[in-house]
Amino acid sequence: MTHSIAILGASGYTGAELIRLIADHPSLKITALGANSKAGQALGEVFPHLRHLDLPPLVQIDEIDFDDIDLCFCALPHKTSQEVISALPADLKIVDLSADFRLRDAQAYEEWYGNPHSAMELQSEAVYGLTEFYRTEIAQARLVAGTGCNAAAGQFALRPLIAAG
């Protein structure tokens, strides 16, 4: 079975890396690329090293028909992700690569990221995407918050120590 994928923020570095990783996956097909600032361009114009891939053109996010999308990756900046994800269909599975859904505490989010969180209602359903510790929850989640590398590295070191007392 092939799953239809949308990538939002496709014209940024994270989006391009995600495209590179997913493009050859046998069970995933990239069917929509959202990139508001580069909409109308081919991905190969923005990233010549990806010009060999057969991909849809970059479009405005609001032009994407999510009815046939199985999974959406958001590779958007912090704050932008929460605004965009709030407007996506409520049944769409989403992996957010920003930090917008990593922290459950609104005050902590504001302290660390410098602005209030505008989608706290979604925060309660977000699952932290560290598969080694949340595999079951991730498999059932609609919204997965991608992990930060420093936070993940810290957890790999600290969790066994905490568990051991």
Secondary structure, DSSP 4 states (H G I P E B T S, - for coil): -PEEEEEETTTSHHHHHHHHHHTT-TTEEEEEEE-GGGTTS-HHHH-GGGTTS--PPEE-GGG--GGG-SEEEE---TTHHHHHHHTS-TT-EEEE-SSTTT-S-HHHHHHHHSS--S-HHHHTTEEE--HHHHHHHHHH-SEEEPPPHHHHHHHHHHHHHHHT-
